Amino acid sequence: MSKKMNVADVHDNKLWGYVIRYIIPLVLTGILHLLFNAADIVVVGRFASNGELAVGAVGSTTALISMLVNAFLGLSVGTSTCVARRFGAKDEDGVTKAVHTSVLISFISGIAVMIIGLFGSRLFLEAMDTPQTLIDQATLYMRIYFIGVPALLTYNFCAAAMRAVGNTNTPFVVLTAAGVINVILNLIFVIGFKLDVAGVAIATTVSHFFACFAIMFSFIKADDFMKIRMKEMKIDAKTLGEIVRIGIPAGLQSVCYSISNVIVQSAINGFGDIAVSGNTSASNIEGFIYTAMNTLYHACLTFTGQVVGAGQIKRTTKVLVRCVIIVTLIGVIGGGLVGLVFGKQLLEIYLPESPEAVSYGLVRLSVVCVTYFFCGITDTMAGSIRGMGTSISTMLTCLLGAAGFRILWIHTFFKLDPTLMNLYILYPISWILTGLAYVAIYIVDYKRLLKGKAPLP
């Protein structure tokens, strides 16, 4: 694993190319990850004994799994910021300490999440009013899935450290191999052994462990400051403090988002299992666009952290503008094609024999995908602000502008008009409100950093 170029050393005229070279492997990584997740849904939808219910069972767990995992996965944002800043400042010893600290806290966090998931899955699903036709399979899926969470978190922390120094290729290669294993095992367990939902859960868990071991191996075999040495495997207090300062608010923000999505999922559950299946398929499809857009969040976070670490504050705006332009193009083009042109055909891949579920899915795609570029811009702004060192203010803004607003909408406007269209419209409104607040935070942070002051907390 050779040392990557620092964006602080790249001339402004070459910054466009550097950003694009950075995000392409990241886009491919995310799309492959979603393709492999989609394989879970497609395989159970087509080959499980009751495909429609199996799709709903897997999909009904998504928001809940995200809420539990993201509580700790947010710490990896702290890893990205910490490593990027130290890399930008040419502090190789600091990067090494950050890598070793991150690996340990990711594994410890993974064990904690696994225990919560194993023992609390059914209680959480019941609290979400998961349809009785789905809850047994959904509980089984979650319990098997959470066995692999320690490996999942360790992989993500390691990948975050790699991205922070500009290496997006290794996570791409690792995830490609893990995904191929996942798909092959899906087919073996579901078609060959008739394990249905349990089969895709086992396949996913095995692939998580493979990805974890493979990326750890690349760190152990590295020949630079990213190398992991078992004798140096300890938590550095200063580094932990820096990671936690950024990571805990980021994790809490993800939890707030996830809680609001759990509440939205609970509202969708009220429309019945067919609506849940349609929503699940639509969510999986729109995830491809989100994943492509989200690479700009990581790019903005990494590059902003590097230039701030190098003391080049004025370049944060150059990084942000380029990332916002790219993410807008991805959101407008991708969202328009999915939401207005190819939505029905894509949904029929997941639900070949359920036109009613397809119609439910089309409602979501027509609202969410068409306005998805607002989400991309908002996330990219958040990446820039976190790269500057602000995390608590970002979390509070998200809590009020996104999660809080969504909960308020469901208990007010949605109750007045309880339709899926009125439910989904809360997404673009919350993105716009949150994005405007992020613009204000960015302006304040930029001015403070130019004056040599610390950014907002």
Number of C-alpha atoms within 10 A of each C-alpha: 16 10 14 13 14 20 25 22 12 11 10 14 8 10 17 16 11 18 21 17 13 20 24 16 19 26 23 20 24 25 18 20 19 18 19 22 17 19 20 25 30 21 23 31 25 20 16 21 16 12 23 24 22 26 30 31 29 26 23 29 24 19 19 24 18 18 22 19 25 23 22 25 27 23 28 30 31 33 31 31 31 31 32 33 29 23 29 27 19 15 15 16 12 19 24 21 23 26 28 22 22 29 24 16 20 25 19 15 19 24 19 15 22 21 14 14 24 17 11 14 21 19 10 16 22 13 10 20 15 26 21 11 14 20 21 14 19 28 26 18 22 25 21 22 24 25 23 22 25 22 23 25 28 29 26 20 27 24 24 28 29 25 26 30 25 24 21 23 18 19 24 21 17 20 25 19 14 24 25 14 18 26 22 12 21 30 21 16 20 23 18 12 11 16 18 26 31 25 25 29 27 21 25 26 19 19 24 27 19 22 24 24 15 20 21 19 13 18 19 15 13 16 13 13 18 25 18 22 13 9 6 11 15 15 17 14 11 13 22 20 12 16 24 20 19 27 28 22 23 29 24 23 25 25 24 23 22 23 21 23 20 24 18 19 23 20 20 21 21 14 15 14 23 22 21 30 32 29 29 27 31 29 19 20 23 20 19 22 24 25 21 23 30 24 26 31 27 27 27 29 30 34 32 33 34 32 26 23 24 19 17 15 21 14 15 23 15 14 23 23 13 16 27 22 12 17 25 19 14 19 24 18 16 21 26 20 14 23 25 15 12 12 25 18 13 17 26 17 14 29 24 17 14 15 15 13 25 27 17 23 28 22 18 25 28 20 21 24 30 21 22 27 27 25 26 31 27 24 25 29 29 29 30 28 29 30 32 29 25 23 26 20 17 24 22 18 22 28 21 17 21 26 26 18 20 27 18 15 18 20 11 12 13 21 12 11 12 14 13 18 16 16 21 20 17 22 19 20 18 22 22 18 18 26 25 14 17 25 15 10 20 23 12 13 21 20 15 14 18 14 10 10 11 15 20 19 13
